[in-house]
Amino acid sequence: MNLLKKQFKEIGSSFSFVETCDKGNTLHRKTNRYTFSGRTSLIQIIDAILKGRVVKKAWLPSYCCESMVIPFLSRGIEVEYYNVILKNRKPEFDGSLIETPDIIYTMNYFGVDLQRTLDFEKYLRKKFPDAVIIRDITHSMLAAGQCFDSCDYAFASIRKWSGFSDGGVIVKCKDDIEYSIERYNCSYGELIDAAKAKKTEYLKTGIGNKREFLDMFARAEELLDEDFEGYSISSRSKNEFEYFDTEKVAFKRKENFRILMENSEIFQRKGIYPIFDKIDDKEVPLAFPVLLDSSEERDRFRRYLIENEVFCPVHWPKNEVHRLNDATEEIYDKELSIVCDQRYGATDMKRLLKLVEEY
């Protein structure tokens, strides 16, 4: 066996456990509908809408994950895009191109600046009162006191926030969505649980075949991509979600985010520009997103971090379904999400800042 001894504490990559506590949290409500994944939740919402009306066209933000486009296409719905462009290095919504919408899909980015999304939805509701608005709250799932008055449906993928093996949740809907589904994707579940167990052991001991569990995570994602419709959340993930320690997770994420934000000049001196310079007390960040001058610079900096055991995702890889232009492509080319989640503390953030200084 090829054993690899770690030199540094790894930052980033897949979660391997869920932070739970003895008391429940406000995320888990009796009115929630739980599904296998965020995509499964979206498919359920789309099917519910189709029961009550003809849907020819859906408008999605030009900046989104391709996995959110596929459910619409799978139901024969034409997808158009409204522009999300960088303005003063911040993503701005532009709904001026939207016409004859049956569905409009909205989302917040990175869990920060939620008011921007709410204001955009209010504009859409006034201009297109008959359109159905679906809000993706995956990036803002832990924000306190979210208002859903301006949308018809809201859902999230819970896997982005901790080591949940699976799970999607619909937090706002009408009575037209089936409450529960009994089937579970066992092939995916067995593989992702085995991968998490191997990674947990690797992180505890510092010894293990890292390639093995990385390949298992990748194959599990392929299984999810291939077969996600009509499945329920696992009983374990639902229980973990009910007792997910949101207070601890929110505190750690905000603390780490602020350490990076308060040292923005370290990034800027290296031509790396944080997207956000403030965060509201009620907001909880998914990551600390930055922009570089080009895709080449972004990829070079990302490779440097990987060489130092820091694994930062890109939101999102471009796909042919996106139909981008120069303005809407820019954020895809330049964005990198610096990891600042609850697995890490001030020491880890300082190490990360030191790596930036030495870049």
N, C-alpha and C positions, 0 to 999 in steps of 0.2 A: 504493500500500500504506500502511496505517495503521501507522506506526512509533511505538513507545513507548520512550522512554529511561527506564531505571530510575533512581530516586533513592536507593533503599536496596537492600541485599542482601535478597532474598526469603527468608523463613523459612517452611518448610512446603510444602504442596501435594505433587504427585506426584513420586516419585523419577525421576531420568533416567539413573542409572548404578549399577553394582554395584561395591563395593569388593572387589577380589580380591587374592590374594597367591600366592606361588610354591608354598607348601606346602598340603596339604589340611587339612581340619578334622574334628573329631569328629562333626559333624552328618551328614556323608555316610557312610553305612554300606551294606554289601552287602545287608543285609536290608531296606533302605528300599524302598517302592513309590512310584514317582513318577507324578504325574498332572498334568493341565492346570491345576487350581485346587484350592483347599480344598474347594469344593463337589463337584468331581469325585471327590476322595478320599472324602468322606463318602458319596456315592452308591455307590461301590465297597464301602465297609464295610457299608452297609445291605443291598446286594444279597447280599453274602457271608453275612450273618446270616440273611437270608430263605431261603437255600439249606438251612439246617439246622434252622429252627424257624419256627413261626407267630408273627408279630409283629402284635399288635393295637394296642398303645399304647406310645408313647414319651413320656417326661417330660423336658422341657427347662427350663433356667433361664428365669425370666420376663425376665431381663435378657440379651438376646442379639441378634445381628444376624438380621434376617428371612431373609437368604440361607441361614442354617443350618436354618431351619424348612421351607423349600420342598422339600428333598430327601425328607423324611419324608412330607409330604403327597403328593408325586408318586408314591409307592409305596403310597398308600392306607392309610397308618398314621395312626391318631388321635394327635394331639399334645395333651398336657396340660402345664401349667407348675407347677413348684414355685417358691416365692417367693424372690426375691433382693431384700432390702430394705435401706435405709440404717439403720445403727445406729451412733450416734456418728460419723456421716458416713463410714462404711465399709460396703461391700457385704457383707451377711451371708446365707449360705445357710440356708434353712428347708425341710427335707424332710418336715415333718410331714403335708403333704397328699398325699404320694405313696402310691398304692395300686395294686396289680396291675400293676407295671411289667414290660414285656418289655425295653425299652431305657431307660437313664438316661444323659443327656448332661450332661457336666460341663465346666467350663472355669475357667481362672484369668483374673483381670482385670488387664490392664496390665503383666503380668510381675512383679508384686510380691506378697508375702505368699502364696507358693506353698503353705506348710504348711496354710493354711486349706482349700485345695482337697483336699489329701491327706487331711486329717482328715475332711472331708465324705465322700470316697469310701470311707474305711474304715468310717464309719457306715453308708453305703449297702450296702456289701458284707456287713456283718453282718446288717442288717435284711432285705435282699433278695438272698440268695445266688444265686438263679437268674437274676437280671436281668443283661443285658449292659451294661457300662459303657463308653461312648465318651468319651474325653477330647479336647477341642479344646485343643491347646497353641499355637495361633497367637500368643497374647499372651506366652507364656513359652518360645518356641522356643529362645532362646539361653541359657536358664538352665543352669548347670553341674550335672551329676550328678543329673538328674531320675530319680525312681523311678516305674516304671510297674506295680508289683506290684498296685495296687488297681484297675487298669482293664484291660479286655480289648483295646481298640483305642485308638490315639492318632494324631492327625494334625494337620497345620498347613497354612495358606496361607503360602507363603514370600514372597509379594509385599508383605506388610505391613512387611517389614524392610529392603528396599533396592529397587534398580531392576530387579528381575527382571521380565521381560515377562510371565511366566506361571509357574505352578508350585504344585503341592500335593504334600505328602509324607506317607505313612503310615509312622510310625516304630515302631509296635507293632501286630502283627496275628497271626492264625493262618495256617496254610498254605492258607486258603480264598480268598485274594485273588489274582487274576491278577497275575503279576509285572510285565508291561509291556503297554502299549497302543501300537499303531503310528500311529494316526491323529493328525493335528495340525490345530487350527483355524487354517487359513492366513489367513482373512479378518481375524480378530482379531489374529493375530501381525503381519501387515503393517502394520495401522493403528497398533497400540501402539508398534511400533518406529519408525515415522515420527514419531509424536508425541514420543517420547523424544528423537529426533535434533533436532527443532525446538526443544524446550525446552533441550537442552544448548547449542545455538548461542545461544539467547536469554540464558542465564545467563552464558555466556562473554563475549559482546560487549555485553550490556546493551541491545541493539537487536533488535527483532523484533515480529512480530504475535502477541502473547500470546493473543488470543482464538482464533486459528487452532489452536494446539496444545491449548488447553484444550477446545475443541470436539471435537478428535480423541480426546483422552483420554476424554471423556464418551461419545462414540460407541463407543469400544472397550469400555467398561464395559457399554454396552447390548448389544453383541454377545456378551459373556461371559454376561450374564444370560439371553440368549435361547437360547444353545447352548453348554452346558458338559459334557454327558454324553459319556463314552466317548472322551475325547481324552487324548493323552499330553502330558507336558511337552516343550517344545522342546529340542533338543540343546544349544543355546546356554545356556538357563537352567539345564539340568542341569549343564553344565560350570561355569558361574558359581557354582552352589550348592556344587559340590565344592571350589572354590577360594575361596569366600567368606571374607573376612578377619574371622572372628568375634572374634578377640582385639581387633583395633582397634575394631571396631564396638561390642563390649561395653564396652570401656574408655571410649570417647567418650560413649556413652549414660549410663553410670553417673556419669561426671564431670559432665555437664550436668545430670542429675537432681539430684545432690547440691548443685550451685550453687543451683538453684531451691529445693530443700528447705531448705537452710540460710538462705534468705531468705524463709521462709514468712510472717514477720510483715508483709512488704511486701504480699503478697496479702491477708492477713487484714484489714489496715487499710482495704482497699477492699471488704470484704465478699465476698472470694473465698477459698475454704477448700480447701487441698490435702487430698486424700483420705489420702495416706500421709505419715507423719513419720519413716519409717526404711526402709531397704532392705538386705537380706542381701547379703553379698559374692558369693554364687553367683547372685543374681538379676540380670536385665538388663531394664530398663524399656522398655516399648513407647512410653510417653509419661509426662508429668507431669499426672495428672488432677486437676482441681479441681471444686468445686461452688459454684454461686451460689445466691441465695435463691429464684429463680424462673426459669421459662423466658424471661420477658421480660428479666430482668437478664442471664441467660446470653447471649441473642441480642444484646443491646445491647453487651456487652463483646466479643463475637466480631466484631461489625461494626466496632468501634473498632480491633481488631487488624488486620482486613482492610484498613482504611483506611491502616494503617501497614505494609503488606506482610508481615503475619504471618498465616498461614493455618492455623488449628487445627481439627481435625475434632471432631465430636460422636459419641460412642459411646452409643447408635446412634439414627438417626431412628426414630421410632415408626411402627408399621405395624399394619394391622388384624388381622394374624395373631397379634399378641401378646396380645390379650385382657387388658388391664391393669386393675388397680384403683388406688385412691388411693395405697396403700402402695408398690406395685410400679412405678407410673408416675413416682414422685418422681425417681429417679436419671436417667431419660430426660430429664426436664425441666431438670435442674440441672447435668448433667455437661458439661465441656469438657476436651478433651485438649490440654494445652500441649505443643507440639513440642519435643523435646530429643534428636533423633536425631544420628547420626554425621556428618551434613553440616555440623554447627555446632560452635562451640567456646565458650570462656569469654566472648569479646567479644560473641558473639551472645546469650548468655544474659543478660549484663549489659544489653545493649540492650533485651531483652525485659523485664527487671526495671524498667528506667527507664520503659518504656511503661506498666507497671502503676502505678508511682509517680505518673505524670502523668495517669492515668485519672480 
